[in-house]
Amino acid sequence: MQPRPQRRPKSDEYGRRRLWPILVPVAILIVLAIIWVWLWYYAATVADRTLAGWVDREAAAGRVYSCATQSIGGFPFDIAARCTDAGAEIRNTVPPLAAKAKSVVFAAQVYWPTHLIGEIAGPLTLAELDHAPSFVANWTRARLSVSGVPPDPEAASAELDGARVDRVGSAAVAGETLFQARRAALQGRIVSGSPRNHPVVELTLHLAKAAAFPLHPLLAEPADIDLDAVLRGFKDLAPKPLAERFREMQAAGGGVEIKLLHFVQGSAIVVGQGKLSVNEHGRVDGLVNVAIVGLEEIVPILGIDHLVEQGIDRLSGTEGSAAQGMSALDRLIPGLGGAIRESANASIVDTLKKMGEPSAIDNRPATVLPLRFADGSVYLGMLRIGELPPLF
């Protein structure tokens, strides 16, 4: 008589069935974790290679970067390369310059390792190579970004919050601030062509509550500025000096299309658009039509009334600054120089309004005038208001 086969306890079968719903998801998670680790390390390699490519590109342009210590991390979701005591030698300028910052961190997402975002910790010092710092820049936040595979950038941007640049050293005037802004943002992107074949580049600039008196008296008081411009005429985006780029632009018949210029300072507003080019002498030519609200505020800042001062200076036989003639009139009759200056400003404003066409901005009366550039000289209407240096 054959023995009956023994059956396994039903409790064991039930236990195994209960484990499958737990073991399968755990196994899947382990496999996914392995894949993610591999993906992170692969993306980290790509990001590191991309960053090294941009550093090599900058070195070819004469800008050599260095770090006291360098590390990479950010696992599991980001890839971050940290550089402490960051330095840069800018050798393509005369004289060569050296910049130093506390630290720089470049990060990338695992799914987009060729898009690098950098955070810079200030202050940043700028000096002639092997000399003491001449300028110090600081900010509450500084962010850079670059997209593309080196050496061909597709887009780049820089953003600063609470930016300030001061002159330091023995030649500095106490408390001399060269530039400050609540916010500054510059973005560039290729809108047609390619980095290696006649790229057309769009640049946008945004400045909030920005002031830079050394650059121009018009920027002595905080202003909000927006600029949208398109640059044409470049052969490629390989590292080159600016002078060579403008030579390319001139030879190709390119130029700068100002799609929008928007300037607000106090109650004054300037809105404009137009086109500029570079002639064979490296001087700027072109025309930008501007609509101006508050000519009465803009004219004194532009210094057009100084033409009257210079005329009086010559008539009075004084030498030196243009204001000496006005001072001589004030000594003759107190207040006469100021009265003539105010009268000159009022007369110039009235003349400009007659030259221009009436318009309106935000329901406020405005005057449309041509801002003309002729061989570097700048004219508002028919009045010369300044001159730009040659670009090459």
Secondary structure, DSSP 4 states (H G I P E B T S, - for coil): -PPPPPPPPHHHHHHHHHHHHHHHHHHHHHHHHHHHHHHHHHHHHHHHHHHHHHHHHHHHTTEEEE-SEEEEE-TTTEEEEEEEEEEEEETTSSS-EEEEEEEEEEEEETTEEEEEEEEEES-EEEEETTS--SEEEE-SEEEEEEEEETTEEEEEEEEEEEEEEEE-STTPPTT-EEEEEEEEEEEEEEEEEETTEEEEEEEEEEEEEEB-TTT-GGGSS-EEEEEEEEEE--S--SS--HHHHHHHHHHTT-EEEEEEEEEEETTEEEEEEEEEEE-TTS-EEEEEEEEEE-HHHHHHHHTTTHHHHHHHHHHHT--SSTHHHHHHHHHHSTTHHHHHHHHHHHHHHHHHHHHSEEEEETTEEEEEEEEEEETTEEEETTEEEEEPPP--
